[in-house]
Amino acid sequence: MKQETGYSIRRTALVVLTGTLAAGCAAVGNRGDGQPAIPAGSSVQVNEVLALPTGAARVHIQGGRTMPQGDLNRFEPYCSFGLRKQAGDTSLVSTIRPGTFTTGASREGARTERERSRPVLVASRLPLWTERELRGGVGRLIYYVRVALHSPQQPQVDDLTCQYERDDALRPPYFTRAQIRTALGGLASIRVPGE
Protein backbone atom coordinates (compact mmCIF):
# COMPACT_ATOMS: atom_id res chain seq x y z
CA MET A 1 0.00 0.00 0.00
CA LYS A 2 2.77 2.45 0.94
CA GLN A 3 4.58 1.70 -2.33
CA GLU A 4 1.49 2.58 -4.36
CA THR A 5 1.04 5.83 -2.39
CA GLY A 6 4.66 6.83 -3.04
CA TYR A 7 4.21 6.07 -6.73
CA SER A 8 0.97 8.07 -6.82
CA ILE A 9 2.60 11.09 -5.15
CA ARG A 10 5.55 11.01 -7.59
CA ARG A 11 3.19 10.67 -10.55
CA THR A 12 1.05 13.60 -9.31
CA ALA A 13 4.14 15.74 -8.76
CA LEU A 14 5.37 14.91 -12.27
CA VAL A 15 2.02 15.85 -13.81
CA VAL A 16 1.91 19.15 -11.89
CA LEU A 17 5.53 19.98 -12.82
CA THR A 18 4.94 19.14 -16.50
CA GLY A 19 1.77 21.25 -16.57
CA THR A 20 3.55 24.19 -14.97
CA LEU A 21 6.41 24.01 -17.45
CA ALA A 22 4.02 23.73 -20.40
CA ALA A 23 2.03 26.75 -19.22
CA GLY A 24 5.24 28.76 -18.81
CA CYS A 25 6.43 27.84 -22.29
CA ALA A 26 3.05 28.72 -23.80
CA ALA A 27 3.30 32.21 -22.31
CA VAL A 28 6.65 32.94 -23.96
CA GLY A 29 6.14 35.35 -26.84
CA ASN A 30 2.62 36.28 -25.79
CA ARG A 31 2.37 40.02 -25.28
CA GLY A 32 -0.58 39.39 -22.98
CA ASP A 33 -3.19 41.40 -24.86
CA GLY A 34 -3.14 39.22 -27.99
CA GLN A 35 -2.67 42.28 -30.21
CA PRO A 36 0.20 43.01 -32.60
CA ALA A 37 2.69 45.70 -31.62
CA ILE A 38 1.24 47.99 -34.31
CA PRO A 39 -2.25 46.84 -35.35
CA ALA A 40 -3.62 47.41 -38.86
CA GLY A 41 -5.39 50.75 -39.15
CA SER A 42 -2.87 52.57 -36.97
CA SER A 43 -0.81 55.44 -38.35
CA VAL A 44 2.89 56.16 -38.49
CA GLN A 45 3.79 59.84 -38.70
CA VAL A 46 7.23 60.67 -40.12
CA ASN A 47 8.17 63.99 -38.49
CA GLU A 48 11.41 64.85 -40.33
CA VAL A 49 12.93 64.26 -43.75
CA LEU A 50 14.70 60.88 -43.73
CA ALA A 51 17.54 60.70 -46.26
CA LEU A 52 18.38 57.26 -47.58
CA PRO A 53 22.03 56.30 -48.09
CA THR A 54 23.06 56.41 -51.75
CA GLY A 55 21.75 53.37 -53.60
CA ALA A 56 19.94 52.01 -50.53
CA ALA A 57 16.31 50.97 -50.23
CA ARG A 58 16.23 51.33 -46.41
CA VAL A 59 16.95 54.04 -43.89
CA HIS A 60 17.88 52.73 -40.41
CA ILE A 61 16.95 54.43 -37.15
CA GLN A 62 18.13 53.70 -33.61
CA GLY A 63 17.73 55.88 -30.55
CA GLY A 64 15.98 58.56 -32.60
CA ARG A 65 18.89 58.96 -35.07
CA THR A 66 19.38 57.77 -38.63
CA MET A 67 22.58 55.80 -39.06
CA PRO A 68 24.34 53.44 -41.45
CA GLN A 69 23.40 49.80 -41.01
CA GLY A 70 26.98 48.92 -39.99
CA ASP A 71 26.84 51.36 -37.05
CA LEU A 72 23.70 49.87 -35.46
CA ASN A 73 23.89 48.11 -32.11
CA ARG A 74 22.10 44.94 -33.16
CA PHE A 75 21.38 43.99 -29.52
CA GLU A 76 19.21 47.09 -29.04
CA PRO A 77 15.93 47.63 -30.92
CA TYR A 78 16.23 49.53 -34.19
CA CYS A 79 13.83 50.23 -37.03
CA SER A 80 14.04 50.88 -40.74
CA PHE A 81 11.71 52.28 -43.36
CA GLY A 82 11.87 50.29 -46.58
CA LEU A 83 11.12 51.36 -50.14
CA ARG A 84 9.81 49.41 -53.10
CA LYS A 85 9.52 50.43 -56.75
CA GLN A 86 6.00 50.81 -58.06
CA ALA A 87 4.88 49.97 -61.59
CA GLY A 88 6.49 52.42 -64.00
CA ASP A 89 9.14 53.66 -61.56
CA THR A 90 12.67 53.78 -62.94
CA SER A 91 14.37 54.52 -59.61
CA LEU A 92 13.73 54.84 -55.91
CA VAL A 93 13.32 58.15 -54.13
CA SER A 94 16.27 59.35 -52.06
CA THR A 95 14.27 60.77 -49.15
CA ILE A 96 11.14 60.01 -47.16
CA ARG A 97 9.26 63.24 -46.58
CA PRO A 98 7.29 64.08 -43.43
CA GLY A 99 3.80 62.65 -43.67
CA THR A 100 1.33 60.11 -42.36
CA PHE A 101 1.25 56.44 -43.35
CA THR A 102 -1.59 54.03 -42.62
CA THR A 103 -0.51 50.63 -41.36
CA GLY A 104 -1.63 47.42 -43.00
CA ALA A 105 -0.85 43.82 -42.18
CA SER A 106 1.95 43.10 -39.75
CA ARG A 107 4.21 40.15 -39.19
CA GLU A 108 6.00 39.43 -35.93
CA GLY A 109 8.27 36.63 -34.90
CA ALA A 110 11.77 35.31 -34.61
CA ARG A 111 14.19 34.14 -37.25
CA THR A 112 17.67 32.77 -37.25
CA GLU A 113 20.44 34.05 -39.44
CA ARG A 114 23.83 32.54 -40.02
CA GLU A 115 26.91 34.64 -40.47
CA ARG A 116 29.43 33.20 -42.86
CA SER A 117 32.61 32.79 -40.90
CA ARG A 118 36.04 33.65 -42.17
CA PRO A 119 39.12 31.47 -41.92
CA VAL A 120 41.35 31.87 -38.91
CA LEU A 121 44.87 32.80 -39.98
CA VAL A 122 47.72 31.57 -37.84
CA ALA A 123 51.46 31.27 -38.36
CA SER A 124 50.91 29.02 -41.34
CA ARG A 125 50.41 29.31 -45.06
CA LEU A 126 47.02 27.57 -44.84
CA PRO A 127 43.85 29.04 -43.32
CA LEU A 128 42.28 27.03 -40.48
CA TRP A 129 38.53 26.55 -40.13
CA THR A 130 37.09 25.81 -36.72
CA GLU A 131 34.54 23.03 -36.28
CA ARG A 132 31.71 25.55 -35.76
CA GLU A 133 32.60 27.35 -38.97
CA LEU A 134 32.49 24.15 -40.98
CA ARG A 135 28.84 23.71 -39.98
CA GLY A 136 27.70 26.96 -41.58
CA GLY A 137 28.77 29.77 -39.33
CA VAL A 138 27.46 31.37 -36.17
CA GLY A 139 23.69 31.43 -35.66
CA ARG A 140 21.84 34.49 -34.36
CA LEU A 141 18.26 34.72 -33.05
CA ILE A 142 16.53 37.90 -34.22
CA TYR A 143 13.13 39.16 -33.10
CA TYR A 144 11.28 41.38 -35.53
CA VAL A 145 8.05 43.13 -36.40
CA ARG A 146 7.27 44.23 -39.96
CA VAL A 147 4.33 46.51 -40.72
CA ALA A 148 3.10 47.37 -44.22
CA LEU A 149 2.75 51.12 -44.81
CA HIS A 150 0.46 52.93 -47.26
CA SER A 151 0.40 56.56 -48.39
CA PRO A 152 -0.93 57.89 -51.71
CA GLN A 153 1.55 60.79 -51.46
CA GLN A 154 4.58 58.49 -51.02
CA PRO A 155 3.68 55.14 -52.63
CA GLN A 156 7.29 53.85 -52.68
CA VAL A 157 7.45 53.73 -48.86
CA ASP A 158 6.59 50.07 -48.30
CA ASP A 159 7.18 49.07 -44.68
CA LEU A 160 8.44 49.79 -41.20
CA THR A 161 10.55 46.94 -39.84
CA CYS A 162 11.94 46.83 -36.30
CA GLN A 163 14.25 44.17 -34.91
CA TYR A 164 16.94 43.28 -32.41
CA GLU A 165 19.20 40.33 -31.78
CA ARG A 166 18.35 38.61 -28.56
CA ASP A 167 21.29 38.67 -26.18
CA ASP A 168 19.49 38.20 -22.88
CA ALA A 169 17.27 35.27 -21.97
CA LEU A 170 15.30 37.58 -19.67
CA ARG A 171 14.33 40.01 -22.44
CA PRO A 172 10.87 39.24 -23.82
CA PRO A 173 10.88 37.57 -27.25
CA TYR A 174 8.60 40.14 -28.87
CA PHE A 175 8.40 43.85 -29.51
CA THR A 176 6.48 46.34 -27.44
CA ARG A 177 5.26 49.69 -28.73
CA ALA A 178 7.52 51.34 -26.16
CA GLN A 179 10.60 49.69 -27.71
CA ILE A 180 9.56 50.80 -31.20
CA ARG A 181 8.86 54.35 -30.04
CA THR A 182 12.24 54.50 -28.29
CA ALA A 183 14.02 53.33 -31.44
CA LEU A 184 12.20 55.91 -33.60
CA GLY A 185 12.61 58.77 -31.10
CA GLY A 186 11.30 62.04 -32.46
CA LEU A 187 11.86 61.08 -36.12
CA ALA A 188 8.55 59.24 -36.30
CA SER A 189 5.58 58.54 -34.06
CA ILE A 190 2.96 55.81 -33.87
CA ARG A 191 -0.77 56.38 -33.26
CA VAL A 192 -2.85 53.33 -32.38
CA PRO A 193 -6.66 53.70 -32.43
CA GLY A 194 -8.09 53.72 -28.92
CA GLU A 195 -4.77 54.48 -27.29
N, C-alpha and C positions, 0 to 999 in steps of 0.2 A: 504494500500500500504506500509506504513512504517513498519507494522508488518511483512509482507512478506520479506522486505529488511533485517530486523534484523535477521529473521530466515535464510535467504540465507547467510548472513555474518557469522553467527555462524556455519552453515553447512560447508561452505567453510573453515573456520578456523579449524574445526574438521577434515576434510579430509586432509588438509595440515599437521596438527599435527600428525595424524595417519600415513601418508606417511613418514614423517620425522623419527618417532620412528621406523617404520618397516625397513627403510633403515639403520638406526643405528644398529638395532639388526642383520640385515643380514651381516653387516661388522664385527661383533664380531667373532673372530676365523679365519678370513681371513688374511693370511700373506700379502696379497696385490699382490704378484706375481703369486699366484696360484700353486706354486711348493712346494713339500715337503721339510722339513728341510734338509734332506739328500736324494737326488734323487737316484734312481737305476742307477747303473753304476759308482757311485762315488767310492772312495777308502778310507779306514780307515787304517792308518799306526800306529801300536803299536810300540812305540819307546824304551820301557824298558820291562824287564821281569815283568809280573804281577803274583804274587803268590796268589793262591786262599786259603781262610781259609780252614782248615782241614774239609773234608766231605762236602764242599760247592760246588755248581754248578755255583756260581756267584762271581765276584770280583767287589766291589763297589768303585767308584772314585768320589771325590768331591774336588774342588779347586786344582786339579792336584795332589792329594794324594790318595792312596788306604787306605781304612778304613773299620772297621767292620760296618755292617749294622746298628747296634744300636747306633753308634756314628755319623751318618749322620744328618745334619740339613735338615729335610724334607721340609722346606719352601724355601730352596735354591736349584737350579738345581743340580742334581747329575746323574751319569751314571753308568751302570754296563755292563760288558761283561758276557754273559751267555754261558754255555756249554751244550751239549747234546750228549748222547752216540750214536755212529754209530753202524750199524749192525756188530756183532762179538766182540764189545768192552765189556770187563768185568768190567772196571772201568773208571772213568774220569781222565784226566790229572790234575796235581796239579799246573801247571803254564801255562801261555800264553806267548809264546816267541815273541820277536820282529819280525814283518813281516807285510805284506800288505794283507788286506782283501777287496774283492770286495763287494759292497753293492747290495742287491737284493730289494725285495719289502719292503715297509715301511708302518707302521700304525701309525697314530697320532690321538689324541683325548683326551677326558676326561672320567674319570670313578669315581664312588663313592665307597668308602670302609667304612665299619662299623667296629669300634673297639668294641669288647666285653667289656662291663663295669664290674667293680668289685663291690661287695657290699660295702656300706659305713658302717664302724663300729663306733658305738657310745657307750656311757656308757650303754650298754645293752648286753644281752646274744644272741640277735637275730640280724642278719645283716639287714640293711635297704636298699631298692632299690629305687632310685629316679624314678619319672615318666618317664624321658627321657630314663633311663636305661631299663625300662620295655618294651620300644618300639624297642629295638634292638641295643642300643648303640649309640655312637656319629658318625655322618657321616662326611666324609672328601672328598673334591673334589680334584682329582689328575689329572694333565695334563701330558701326556706322548708322547713319540715318540719311536717306536721300529723298528729297521732296521735289516733285515736278513744279515748275513755275510757269505762269502764263501772264503775258501782258501784250495787248495789241500794239502798244507803242514801241516795245522792244522784243519782237518775236524771237530773236536769236538767243535770248537768255532762257536756258532750258531747265536748270535745276540748281538747288542748294543742297550740297552734300557736306555733312559734318562727320568727323571720325576721330578716333584716337586709338593708339596701341595700348592694350591693357598691360600694365606693369605691376599691378597690385591686386591680389586676390580679394581684397576687401572693397575695391571700387565696384559699384554696380555695373553689370554687363549690359547697360542700355544708356541712352542719352536722356537727359532731362532738359526741359526748356531753359532752365537756369544755366546749364553748361553751354547751350547754344548761344544764349544771349551774352554770356561772358566772352565767348570766342568772337562774336561779331562786334561787341563793344558798341560804340556810337555810330559805326559805319552803316549798320542796318538794324532794324527792329522787327519784332514779330508780334502780330496781333491775332489772338485766338478768340473766336466768337464766344461770348459768355464769360470771358476772363477779365 
